Amino acid sequence: MKRNPGLVILVFLIFFVISLLTNVQGPLLPDIIGSFHLSLAMAGFLPTSFFIAYGVMSIPAGLLIERFGEKPILIASFVLAFLGSCLFVLLPVYGVALFSLFTIGVGMAMLQVAINPLLRVAGGEEHYAFNGVLAQLIFGSASFFSPKLYSYLVEHLGPGAVSIPPNFVIRSLASVVPPSLAWISMYWIFTVVTLAMVLVLCFVRIARVELTEEEKAGSLGTHRGLLANPHVWLFFLGIFCYVGTEQGVANWISAFLQTYHGIDPQTQGADSVAYFWGLMTVGCGVGLVLLKLVDSRRLLVAFGLLAAVTLACALFGSRALALVCFPLMGFWASIMWGVIFSLALNSVAKHHGSFAGILCTGIIGGAILPPVIGKLGDAFGLRLGLLILFLPLAYIISIGLWARPLVTNATVGGPKAADGGNGVEI
């Protein structure tokens, strides 16, 4: 495939849409609890139904892409997201919500697997690192934008809305969204956006990407060999703990602030979630600089410890402290995914594509921890339920202590190749 700046822009757009659909669940959760009269445990199963799709589809998606190519999988992904969103707005009940979120999650999991190799080839291998970071910044900007969009919609569509809708979008949504379910308007937006992406992709020419041997999903035998290695499971658990912690915080911020500090989830609560993702984006930029100065393992330990202290302040501090510390958790979490992923891949000598698929399956952590927090919250209160997040944070910190990669991150004046680590050659 030739270098294609237009296709790079399309991939960036896909990153934005993925984030828009994925990271709005936290602000919506208090409204969903009220609309469907849910317990905290039942509410926790909403993110579960979404993120469990990553555990189901990450490896099969790689195999499907190798067989059919990128374009059919991209179109199929957005078709699934469109169907899931459309079903939810037509039948807004709890059971349908679970199925719809799983359907959307399958589509998002397939997209995540497809677009990274596409970005490498369309933008050029020599620009992949830069484009990858830029894609994450775009991803973060959408995570910041989606709670703001939610607040805007419910402000103009909810029971207290002004009598005259201010624009065509609001007027159109007002004709199909009852004021008592104003939050459903987000899924009408998703329905339109995903349908538009299907149409765009149908008319865009996308040549098939030739994957390197290291990028291919690999055979079942390769996966069996990797799964027999305890180091693979240790790093899989690291990704599991990171995503579980990220989603455990993001999904329950708004509900916690409403429960313990009386904060309106549609305004300040949504803003706190937006700033969580916004500070995560800022942290990615700061992390790029720090990784040129500090060994990634030390940075992981430092950020993990600071995240634990910040979480304690958010849970047991004052209202003002909670409003600062919950968003700040996004900053400390910002480098964790990239560092854990790189330490994992740099700890094996080959089969990186297959290993990456296994690691992406660890995203299922986002499906497990939120309902566990909800269940504990029903029994002991949400504050005590969120205490479970100190366990995955402790494991993330431990990775920085026991990881021995074959190659460490290059720092100014530091080692650029092997550092005598005892990584595993598979």
N, C-alpha and C positions, 0 to 999 in steps of 0.2 A: 504493500500500500504506500502511495506517495504521501508526503507531508500535506496535511489538509487543515489549514487554520479554521475553516468553517466547521469542520467536524469536531475540532477541539472545542469550539464555542458550544456546539450541540451537547457535547459531553458535560461541559460546565453547567449547561441548563438542566441536564438530567440530574446532576448532583444537587442542584438547587431544589428540584421537584421532589427528589427522594427525601431530602431533609424537611421540606415543607410538610410532607405527609407523615413523616416518622415522629417528629419531635414536638407535636402539638398536644399529645395525649395528656401530659401533666396538667396544663391549664384547663383542659376539658373535664378532668376527673371529678372535681366537686360538682359541676353541673350534671354530669352523668349520674353520679350517686344520688343527687336530689331528684332528677327526672325519673329514674328507674327504681328509686327507693332501695338502694343496694347497701349491703354491709360492706365494710372495708375489704374483706376477703373477696367478695364477689367482684368488687371494683378492681382489685388487683389482677383478676383473671383477664381483664381487657388488654393490658400490655402483654400478658402471657400469650394470648391468642395471636398477637402480632409477632412477637419475637420468636415464638416456637417455630415459625415458618423458616427462620434462618437456620435452625438446627435441621429441619427437614430438607431444605432445598439447596444449601450452599454447595455441597459436593455434587448432587445430581445436576445442578445448573451448569457446572463446569463441563460435565460429560455431554449435556445437551448442546452447549455452545460449540464444542469440538465437532459434533455431528452435523448440526444445522447451520452454524455460523452466527454472527452477532446480530444482524438485522432482524431475522425472525424472532429471536429470543427477546430483543428489545421491544418489538411490537407486542409480542405475547405478554410481556411483563406489564406493559401499560394497559393492555386489554383486561388483564386480571384486576389491576388496581381500579380501572373504570367500573368493572362489574361489581367489585366489592363496595365501592363508594355509592354507586347507583342503588344497589340493593338496600344499603343502610338508610339512605334518604327516603326511599319508598316504604320501607318497613322499619321504622325506628323503635325497635324493641331490643331488650338485652340479648336474647338468644341470637338474633340476626346480627347484632353488633359483634359478637364473638366470631361468628362465621365470616363476616365481612372483613374484620380486621385481620383474620388469618389469610384470607384471599389477597388483601392488599399486601400483607407481609411477604407472601410467596412472590408476588411481583417485585417487591423491593429487593428481596434476596437475590433474585435472578439478575436484576439490574446491577447490583453491587459487584457481582462476579463478572458481568459482561463488560462494564465500562472501563475498568482499570487497564486491561491489555489494549483496549481501543484507544485510550488516551496515550499510552506509550507509543503506539505506532503512528497515530494521526499527528501527534505533536513532535515526534522524533525522540529516539532513545536518549539523546544528549540533553534534551529539555525535560525529561520525564520527572526528575526530582522537583524542579521548579513548578511544573504544571500540577504535580501531585499536591504540593503544598497549597498552590493557588486554589485547587479544587476543594481542599479542606476548608479554606477560608470562605469560599462561596457556600459550602455546606453549612458552615457556622452562621453565616449571615442569614440564611433561610431559617435556621433554628431560632435566631433572634427575631426575625420578621413574623413568623407564624403566630406566636402569642399576641403580638401587637395587632395583627389582622383579626384574630379572634376577639380581642377587646373591642375593636372598632365595630365589628359586626353585631355583637350582642348589645353594644351601646345603642345602635340604631334599629335593632330588630326586637329587643327584649320588651318586657311589659312596660318599662319606663321610657320607651323610645318616643322621640318627637313624632307628631302626627303626620308631618309631611316628609317622606323619605328624601334624602338630599341628592341622590343621583340614580342613574339607570340601574346600576348593580343592586343597590339597596331596594329600589322599587321592585325589581324582578324577584329578588329573594323574599321580599315581604309577601309576595303573592303565593309562595309555596311553603314558607316557614312559619309555623305558629309561634307567637311570642313566648309561650311557655317552653318551647324547644329551640330557642334562638341559636344555641350552639350547633345545631344540626346544619346551619348555614355553611360551616366550615367544610362539611362533606359534600354540599352542593358545589362549592368552589373546587374541591378535589375532583368531583365528577367532570366538571368542565375542563379542568387543567389536564387530566389524564386523557380525556377524549381528544383534546387538542394535540397532545404529544403523540397519540396514535396516528393522527392525520399527518402530522409533520414527518414522522418516521416513514410513513408509507411513500412519501415523495422525495425523501433524501436517499441518495445513492451511498451505500456503505459497502466498500469492498471487504472481503473476508480477511481477517487478521491471521497471519501466520505466526502461531505461537512458537517460542523456543521450547526446547525439551524441558527446561526448568520451569516453564510457565504452564505446561500442559497438566491436565487434571490427573493423569496417570492411571494405571490399571488398578484393578481391585487388589492384585497381589502387592503392588506398591503401597497401597493404603494399609493392607494387613501388616506389612513389614514395619511401617511407621507406627501403627497402633500397638505393636509389640514392644515399642521402646518407651520406658517410663518417662524419659525426658519430654517426649511428645505430650504425654498426659499432663505433666507438670505445667507446661506452657499453655496447653489447652485450658487448664484450670485458671491460669492467670488471665486469659481473655474472658473466660466465664465470670471471674470475680470483677474484672474491670467493668464490663457491660452491665452486670447486675448492680454494681455500685452506682454507675452513671444513671441508669434508669430508675433505680431505687430512690435516688435523690430527686431527679427531675420530675418523676411522676407524683411524688408525695409532697413537694414543696408547697404548692398552693393549698392542699387539704390541711397540711400542718399549720400553716399561717392562719387559715380560717378557724381551725379548731382551738388553737391555743392563744391566738392574738387578735381574733375577731376581724381579720383583714379580708376585704372583699376579693374573692377569687377571680372575679371578672376584670378587675382593674389592677390593684397592687399585687395580687397573687400572680396574675398573668405576667406582670412586669418583672417580678422576681424570677420567674422561669425564663423569660426572655433574656434577662441579664446573666443568668446561669450560662446560657448558650453563648451570649455575647462575650463574656469573660473567658469562656473556653476558647473562643476564636482568638482573643488577645493573647491567651496563654500559648497558643500554637506559635504565634510570632515570636514571643519571648523565648519559648523553648528552642526554636531554631538557633538563636544566638547562644543560649546556654549550652546546647549540645556541641558547639564548637569550642567550648571552654572547659567542660566538665564531663567526666565519664558518665555515660547514660545510666549505669547502675547506681551511682551515687545520687544522681539527680532523681531517679525513681524513688529511692529511700527518702530523700529530703521532701519531695512533693507528697509522698504518701503520709509521712509524719505530720506535715502541715495540714493535709486534708483531714486527718483524724482529729487534730486539735480544733480545726475550724468547724467540723461537724459537731463536736461536743459543745462548742460555743453556740452554734445554731440551735441545738436541741434544748439546752439548759439556760441559755442567756435570755436577755430581755427582748422585747419586741424589736427595738432598734437594732440590737445585735443580730437577731435572726434575719432581718431584712438585708443585712450586710453579708453575713456569713454563708447563707444558702447560695447566693449567686457566686460568692468567692470559691465555693467548692468546684465550680466549673473551671476556674483558673488552675487549681491544683490538679484537676483530673486531665487537663489538656494534653500533657505529654505521655500519659500512661499507655494509651493504646499503641502509639507509634513505638515507644521504647520496648514494651513487652513483645510486640510483633517482631521488631528487628532483632532483639536478643534471641527470640525463638529461632528465626530463620538463620541467624548467624551461628547457631549452635549445632547445625547439621551441615554436612558437606554437599548433599544433593537432594533431589526430589522436593525442591522448594515449592513448586506449584501444588503438589499434593498436600504438603504440609500446610500451606496457606489455606487450602480448602478445609482442612481439619480445624485450623485455628479459627476460621470464620464461623464454623459450626459452634464455636464457643460463645457466639453472640446469643445463643439460647439462654445465657445467664440473665438477659433482660426479660426472659419469660418466667424465670423461677423466683427471683428475689422480690419483685413487687407484690405478688400474691402472698408470699411468706410474710412480708411486712404487714400486709392487710390483715392476715389471719391473726398475727400477734397483736396488731392494733385493736382488733375486735375484742381480744381477750384481756389485754393489759393496758390499752391506750396506745395511740399512734407514736407518742414520744418513745415509749419503751420498745415498740415494734421496730422503730428505725435504728435502735441500738445494734441490731444484728449486722448493720453495715460495717461495724468495726471489725468483724471477722474477715470479710473479703479485703478490706483495707490492710489488715495485718498480713494477709497472704501476699498482696501486691508488694508491700514493703519487703517481705522475705525474698522475693525474686531478685531484688537488687543485691541481696547478700549471698545467695547461692548460685546465681547464674554464672557460668564460665564459658562465654562464647568463643568460637574459633577466631572471630574477628571482632574487635571493639570499634566503637565510633571514633572517627578521626577528630582529634582536638588540636588546637593550636599548640605546637610544641610537644604533642603527645604521640602515642603509638598509632599507626595507621593500618596495621595488619594484625597478625596473630599476636596475642599477648601471653601465650603460654597456657591458655585456658584448656579445660578438659572437655570441650564440646564433643558431641558424638558423631562419628562418621558412619552414616547409614548407606 
